[in-house]
């Protein structure tokens, strides 16, 4: 593309940018990169730097190498919270993506009445802030005036104690599922719309039914979109904050300050004033997420090649 | 079978639909009730007194109209952040898609890799940096971090590569238009659906953000509505006596806070649905 344009016209104008349009590209990407470096690279670097120091009673802030990381890797509360999120992930994400995929396939199948209404209705919770979603579900779960408790009371039994220790992780998984099925569904649906329709016709000629077509053609065709959803879910799960933070007020004895890794980092930094250790925990958490995301990518890529 | 439509499938989808809309229906119903009725009447249906307007008035006037202030803050933070982020993404995405400068691949790879960096892991170090330079407890503390959207850049690059033919840019160059004029007068219009998508999704991200404003702000006058509602809700849970009235304000305030975004999504659906399809297909 550099040599295609007629030379004489270009020579009429002078200056670096007109002589070499390719270099103008730097000017276009510079503003984004500037903010990117200031708001993403710099804080990340600063977290890494801070994590190498410790605040000691004697001597103030001193360089401590990887001591904070050694402490973090032996910190039972941190490990427990990461494991709790791993457990949450294993249950919640497949459920959420399965519902999203089924809904997207149903809407795309042409077998549904009012497909557009369903699409918008299921997507709507995405526009609800997680704070409001958690407040709402918190009231719905509530033993005082939650409709589940009211209904159970009417038939003479007790509703499950949604906010108790045994139910909490499931109750939280339900809130997150409610919030994000629609978002994932829209991504998957958009991908389904782009699958060439000749493929379906060929399958129909071969006698494949709707389920068979979905399983053998549609799902493999939207694999990249599914992987994208999976990666966003990894990132979302490990940084869960608003939901546990608000539910903590309703059930302080169930959700402690280290219920999720993010809640723990927040408590360390703002209640415990352990800034350096909090930085190490944040950095480590970022690392866990990056490793988990790449694992997802690696596993799904390998499987698609096999 | 002549009718291809399936009743079983429709029934299954109705069940899903009810699950997703039931909490919102509850919220609407609860907003019409007095605090007393919230406890005494059945949650999923209206009670005798219809006190929606009283609740709205109470919500808006409580504590010197602080709720209205929070809503205004939320609108300000999210519109400025989303506008800025979308503009940076459009400019950058176009640059990465249409100019073969030397570091193009490396820089874009760097940005793309950062999609996996969790924003909340960045929040604490950003807070520490901001407190050094005096940005904590100012609107900038919310706006500046929200201007970065690596996924938005990725989306805009794909969109720009698809939607703007190289021939048009070449033709404009031959006509003597400068590179930035080509962007503003020719390319930007073609990027509109992608731009609306990025705009809407960064708008939602900032509108719904809780963690960042929670740590950055401690002046209630600067709170966005999410942090404000959370503060009200913990007052209504934690306290006793006079806090009963606050409960209906939390509920009504929650309802008021979701209406603008839902309206935006409904009105702009043609744009964001087509914009999203580009992103996920090429992903």
Interface residues (C-beta under 8 A of the other chain):
Chain A: X1 X2 X4 X5 X6 X9 X10 X12 X13 X17 X18 X21 X22 X23 X24 X25 X26 X27 X28 X29 X31 X32 X33 X35 X36 X38 X39 X40 X42 X43 X44 X46 X47 X50 X99 X103 X106 X107 X109 X110 X111 X112 X113 X114 X117 X118 X120 X121 X122 X123 X124 X125 X126 X127 X128 X129 X130 X131 X132 X133 X135 X136 X137 X139 X140 X144 X145 X146 X147 X150 X178 X181 X182 X186 X187 X188 X190 X191 X193 X194 X224 X225 X227 X228 X231 X235 X238 X239 X241 X242 X245 X246 X249 X250 X262 X265 X266 X269 X270 X275 X278 X279 X282 X283 X285 X286 X289 X290 X293 X294
Chain B: X4 X5 X6 X9 X10 X12 X13 X16 X17 X19 X20 X21 X23 X24 X26 X27 X30 X38 X39 X42 X43 X44 X88 X89 X91 X92 X94 X95 X96 X98 X99 X100 X101 X103 X104 X107 X111 X114 X116 X117 X118 X119 X120 X121 X122 X124 X125 X126 X127 X128 X129 X144 X145 X147 X148 X150 X153 X166 X170 X173 X174 X176 X178 X179 X180 X183 X204 X207 X208 X210 X211 X214 X215 X225 X226 X227 X229 X230 X233 X234 X237 X238 X250 X251 X254 X257 X258 X261 X262 X264 X265 X266 X269 X273 X276 X277 X279 X280 X281 X282 X283
